[in-house]
Amino acid sequence: MIQTVRDNFPGLETAEQLEDYKKTVIKNIKRKTALCTKSDNGNIIGVLIFSYHSKCLSCMAVHPNYRKIGIGYAMVKKMIELFPKDMNISVTTFREGDLKGVAPRALYKKIGFLEDELVEEFNYPHQKFIFRNRS
C-alpha cells in the first residue's frame, strides 16, 4: 500500500527510503504503536503510526480506493483513545493551499486538532496541528 501512496509523502522518493519506511512500520506494529486496517480480503488499506514518547501522530495513509469512507477518521479516533487523558497530541501535515493537504487538514480539524506553527519536514513546508486530549 505504501508504494501506492508514496507520492503523497516527502521522504519516500527512493527505494532505500521506502525500504526504511517499511522497517519502521514493522517495528511500530511490534511495539504496538501502529494501527492497521485491512480490507475484506486481508490487504492492508490503512496504516497510522504514532509515538507516546513524542506525543504525536507520526504518519497516516489510506489506500486511494478506500478513502472517504471513514477509515482515517476511525484510526485517528482510536489512536486518541490510546493516549493518556490530558496529553496533547501533535501531527504535521501539508500547509493550507497545498492540494496534498486538503483532505488531511479537513480530517484533523473535524476531529478537533487546532492549527499551530509552520514547520518544514523533509525539506517540504508543513504545519503542525495540536489535539488537546481532555476527554
Backbone as a ProteinNet text record, in pm:
[ID]
protein_1_A
[PRIMARY]
MIQTVRDNFPGLETAEQLEDYKKTVIKNIKRKTALCTKSDNGNIIGVLIFSYHSKCLSCMAVHPNYRKIGIGYAMVKKMIELFPKDMNISVTTFREGDLKGVAPRALYKKIGFLEDELVEEFNYPHQKFIFRNRS
[TERTIARY]
81.5	0	86.6	195.5	280.7	333.7	363.6	409.5	305.4	179	69.6	57.3	84.6	63.4	193.4	305.4	435.6	450.1	382.1	392.8	334.2	252.4	193.4	282.8	399.6	484.1	626.5	664.8	804.7	893	1004.4	1094	1078.7	990.5	973.6	1000	1092.6	1118.2	1202	1293	1384.7	1345.4	1397.9	1373.5	1428.5	1542	1601.9	1512.9	1460.1	1370.5	1242.9	1192.8	1073	1098.5	1214.1	1250.8	1268	1330.3	1344.7	1208.3	1115.9	982.2	910	926.2	866	915.9	1045.3	1102.7	1044.2	1023.5	964.4	822.6	744.3	607.3	609.4	693.7	702.3	745	844.6	891.5	778.2	699.8	590.3	475	450.7	349.2	390.2	516.9	566	556	579.5	574.9	438.3	341.6	202.5	184.2	260.4	242	206.6	134	82	-57.5	-144.4	-278.1	-287.8	-340.4	-357.2	-502.1	-551.9	-686	-671.6	-744	-737.1	-869.7	-861.4	-981.4	-1037.6	-1153.1	-1214.9	-1125.1	-1039.8	-951.1	-816.1	-801.8	-682.3	-569.8	-587.3	-483.7	-488.7	-372.2	-367.6	-410.5	-510.2	-562.3	-546	-501.7	-477.9	-374	-287.8	-187.2	-168.9	-153.4	-128	-18.1	86.6	197.4	197.1	216.1	216.7	326.2	353.8	457.5	405.4	407.9	374.1	482.9	608.9	722.6	719.2	698.6	695	556.5	458.4	320.1	267.1	282.5	241.7	188.6	110.1	71.9	183.5	261.4	379.7	345.9	255.1	224.2	92.2	13.3	-109.9	-130.1	-172.6	-202.1	-320	-405.3	-517.2	-508.3	-524.2	-519.6	-624.1	-588.7	-682.4	-818.7	-825.9	-954.2	-1045.7	-993	-1070.6	-1083.3	-1058.6	-1069.3	-1214.5	-1241	-1372.2	-1481.6	-1439	-1538.3	-1516.3	-1431.3	-1415	-1298.6	-1213.7	-1101.5	-1001.8	-960.8	-867.2	-924.8	-1050.5	-1119.1	-1116.8	-1153	-1158.2	-1019.9	-917.2	-782.1	-734.3	-760.3	-717.3	-793.3	-923.5	-1002.1	-952.7	-920.9	-868.3	-734.7	-647.1	-518.4	-538.4	-629.3	-655	-697.8	-781.4	-825.3	-707.9	-602.9	-487.8	-394.9	-402.6	-317.4	-377.3	-291	-342.7	-421.7	-523.1	-600.9	-509.7	-543.9	-467.4	-329.9	-309	-183.8	-214.3	-150.6	-168.5	-99.6	-159.7	-106.9	-86.1	30.2	56.9	62.2	43	59.4	103.6	187.6	220.4	164.5	116.7	63.1	94.4	49.9	77.6	9.5	69.1	16.3	-108.9	-183.2	-300.6	-257.3	-335.4	-303.4	-232.5	-180.4	-115.9	-224.8	-243.6	-350	-337.7	-214.5	-196.4	-252.7	-272.4	-316.6	-465.1	-541.4	-684.7	-754.7	-742.2	-812.1	-758	-625.6	-579.6	-610.6	-598.4	-628.5	-775.9	-863.8	-1007.1	-1034.8	-970.3	-989.3	-943.6	-822.1	-770.5	-856.3	-902.4	-989.5	-1122.9	-1177.9	-1305.5	-1294.2	-1179.6	-1158.6	-1131	-1085.4	-1061.1	-917.5	-832	-695.5	-701.2	-614.2	-606.8	-476.6	-483.8	-364.1	-261.5	-133.8	-25	84.1	207.2	317.9	345.5	405.8	452.2	591.1	613.9	741.3	782	902.7	949	991.6	950.6	992.3	1032.6	1145	1197	1208.7	1250.9	1267.3	1138	1024.8	894.6	812.6	739.7	662.4	542.8	532.1	424.2	367.6	261.2	206.5	174.2	206.2	175.4	32	-37	-169.1	-160	-239.4	-238.9	-380.5	-389.9	-516.2	-501.1	-589.8	-585.4	-676.4	-615.2	-686.6	-741.7	-866.2	-927.5	-1040.4	-1081	-1199.4	-1165.7
-118.8	0	126.3	126.3	244.9	282.2	181.7	206.6	289.9	262.2	330.3	476.9	508.7	644.8	723.2	668.1	729.4	870.3	904	1038.6	1145.4	1104	1197.7	1224.3	1159	1168.5	1207.7	1332.6	1369.6	1276.9	1235.6	1146	1001	971.1	833.8	826.5	907.5	915.2	799.2	745.3	641.9	504.2	400.7	262.9	242.3	303	290.4	354.3	471.6	538.1	456.6	397.8	314.9	190.9	128	9.8	47	161	207.1	231.1	287.1	312.5	181.3	82.5	-49.4	-106.1	-93.3	-140.9	-64	65.8	148.5	102.6	73.4	25.1	-106.1	-199.6	-330.1	-312.6	-227.1	-200.9	-145.8	-53.4	6.2	-90.6	-179.1	-282.8	-370.3	-410.3	-496.6	-429	-298.1	-230.2	-167.4	-200.4	-158.3	-6.3	56.7	199.3	220.9	125.4	136.2	75.8	136.7	83.1	51.4	-65.8	-106	-144.9	-112.4	-151.3	-239.9	-351.8	-446	-449.8	-480.2	-499.5	-638	-667.4	-798.9	-912.2	-885.9	-991.7	-994.4	-914.1	-920.2	-825.8	-745.7	-649.4	-528.1	-474.3	-353.4	-235.7	-161.7	-46.7	83.8	74	193.1	165.2	262.9	249.4	384.6	381	500.3	465.5	545.4	525.4	642.4	612.6	718.8	693.5	794.6	784.5	838.9	754.5	802.1	897.5	863.1	942.9	1084.2	1093.5	1224.3	1288.1	1212.8	1260.9	1307.4	1220.7	1263.3	1148.5	1187.6	1101.1	1121.4	1017.8	1030.7	1025.1	935.4	916.5	841.3	879	806.4	802.1	686.3	670.9	575.9	606.9	520.5	498.6	373.9	340.5	424.5	480.3	566.2	503.4	373.4	307.5	299.9	332.6	319.2	451.7	561.1	692.3	740.1	831.8	897.3	802.2	697.2	607.8	595.5	682.2	687.7	609.9	552.4	472.9	561.6	671.8	763.2	818.3	859.1	911.2	808.2	684.6	579.3	550.9	550.2	523.2	635.6	760.9	872.6	870.8	847.3	840.9	728.2	612.7	500.9	539.1	603.6	646.4	740.3	835.2	929.5	854.9	752.1	671.3	604.1	571.7	501.3	592.6	722.4	817.3	850.1	878.1	921.6	1051.9	1066.2	1190.1	1304	1425	1545.8	1548.1	1468.3	1472.4	1527.8	1637.9	1693.7	1604.8	1594.1	1511.1	1601.7	1590.9	1673.5	1588.7	1656.1	1595.2	1706.9	1674.3	1772.7	1723.5	1818.9	1787.5	1904.1	1892.9	1994.8	2126.4	2234.5	2367	2399.2	2497	2546.6	2594.2	2560.5	2597.5	2488	2387.8	2273.6	2169.5	2132.4	2037.2	1905.7	1863.4	1738.7	1750.1	1872.1	1891.4	1910.1	1918.3	1947.1	1841.3	1715.3	1608.5	1590.6	1578.6	1559.1	1677.9	1799.5	1916.1	1915.8	1884	1877.3	1768.6	1654	1544	1584.4	1637.3	1673.3	1781.3	1878.2	1982.6	1924.2	1831.4	1767	1695.1	1634.7	1559.2	1652.5	1774.1	1869.6	1917.4	1881.1	1933.4	2081.8	2159.3	2303.1	2336.8	2432.2	2474.1	2531.5	2501	2550.2	2606.2	2589.9	2654.5	2595.3	2678.6	2634.9	2574.8	2458.7	2387.3	2333.4	2278.9	2209.2	2069.3	1970.9	1831.8	1777.4	1707.2	1652.5	1762.1	1881.5	1996.6	2034.2	2015.9	2046.6	2122.8	2227.8	2306.5	2229.4	2230.9	2164.4	2259.2	2214.1	2285.2	2184.7	2222.6	2138.3	2166.1	2061	2069.5	2005.8	2055.3	2004.2	1961.7	1842.6	1796	1800.4	1871.4	1880.6	1771.7	1662.8	1542.1	1562	1599.2	1629.6	1534.2	1449.4	1365.7	1242.6
0	0	0	74.9	81.9	-56.1	-137.1	-273.8	-350.1	-325.1	-394.6	-354.6	-227.2	-177.7	-158.6	-196.2	-167.2	-222.8	-331.8	-388.6	-296.6	-200.8	-105.4	14.8	20.6	138.7	103.1	132	113.5	197.3	142.3	214	173.8	78.8	30	-120.1	-166.4	-310	-363.5	-282.1	-331.3	-278.9	-343.6	-298.8	-157.8	-128.6	4.7	111.4	83.4	177.6	198	92	100.5	185.7	167.3	246.3	393.9	421.4	559.9	623.4	545.3	597.8	628.8	542.5	566	698.8	724.8	851.7	969.8	951.1	1056.4	1088.1	985.8	1006.9	1084.8	1044.3	1111.3	1256.4	1281	1417.4	1503.2	1448.2	1524.6	1546.1	1452.9	1474	1591.5	1595.6	1704.1	1840	1844.7	1974.9	2003.9	1919.5	1938.5	1932.2	1842.1	1816.7	1669.4	1615.2	1478.6	1476.4	1399.7	1375.8	1227.7	1196.7	1056.9	1033.7	917.2	875.3	753	753.7	641.8	566.9	438.6	357.1	385.6	328.7	347	299.4	200.6	151.2	222.7	329.3	412.6	375.2	271.1	233.6	325.6	360.2	441.3	354.6	405.1	330.1	407.4	531.3	611.8	717.7	741.6	846.6	914.5	1045.8	1124.9	1224	1228.1	1321.9	1418.5	1547.7	1647.7	1749.8	1831.4	1933.7	2065.6	2168.3	2302	2350.7	2322.9	2369.3	2310.2	2179.9	2112.7	2116.3	2164.6	2176.3	2041.1	1941.3	1807.4	1722.9	1625.1	1514.8	1412.5	1388.7	1303.1	1155.5	1119	977.4	964.3	865.4	837.2	686.6	638.6	495.8	479.6	384.2	346.8	196	154.3	11.4	-63	-179.2	-253.5	-281.4	-301	-329.3	-207.9	-89.7	33.6	108.6	42.9	106.3	107.9	197.6	212.7	261.8	334.7	395.7	546.4	602.8	747.9	805.6	723.2	775	848.9	787.5	853.1	982.1	978.2	1096.2	1209.4	1178.3	1280.1	1338.6	1254.3	1305.1	1397.1	1360.2	1444.8	1577.1	1573.9	1697.8	1789	1731.2	1809.9	1872.2	1796.2	1849.7	1968.4	1956.4	2065.5	2191.2	2176.1	2290.8	2361.2	2287.6	2344	2424.2	2401	2472.5	2608.6	2707.4	2837.5	2823.7	2907	2907.1	2951.7	2913.9	2944.2	2878	2775	2698.9	2560.3	2525.7	2392.2	2289.4	2171.7	2063.2	1942.4	1879	1761.4	1634.8	1523.3	1391.1	1297.6	1202	1099.3	966.8	889.4	757.6	664.3	544.5	444.2	481.6	437.9	469.6	388.8	440	368.3	230	129.8	-7.1	-84.6	-14.9	-79.9	-107.1	-232.2	-267.3	-192.1	-160.1	-84.6	56.7	104.5	241.3	260.3	154	166.3	252.2	217	290.8	432.7	453.3	590.9	682.1	632.2	715.1	756.5	663	694.2	797.8	783.1	878.5	1018	1029.2	1161.4	1227	1149.8	1205.2	1250.3	1172.8	1208.3	1342.3	1367.4	1491	1608.8	1581.6	1689.4	1701.6	1607.4	1606.8	1570.4	1632	1607	1535.8	1443.9	1371.1	1467.4	1441.6	1524.9	1432.9	1468.9	1398	1259.9	1174.6	1043.1	1059.8	997.6	1009.7	873	866.5	746.2	784.6	705.7	723.8	588.5	584.4	458.5	352	396.3	306.6	234.2	303.4	244.6	349.4	309.1	406.2	462.7	595.5	667.7	773.1	837.4	951.7	1060.3	1182.1	1297.4	1341.9	1384.1	1444.8	1583.2	1678.4	1815.8	1854.6	1915.9	1973.6	2124.8	2191.2	2336.6	2392.4	2434.8	2477.8	2618.5	2628.1	2757.8	2794.8	2703.3	2730.9	2809.5
[MASK]
+++++++++++++++++++++++++++++++++++++++++++++++++++++++++++++++++++++++++++++++++++++++++++++++++++++++++++++++++++++++++++++++++++++++

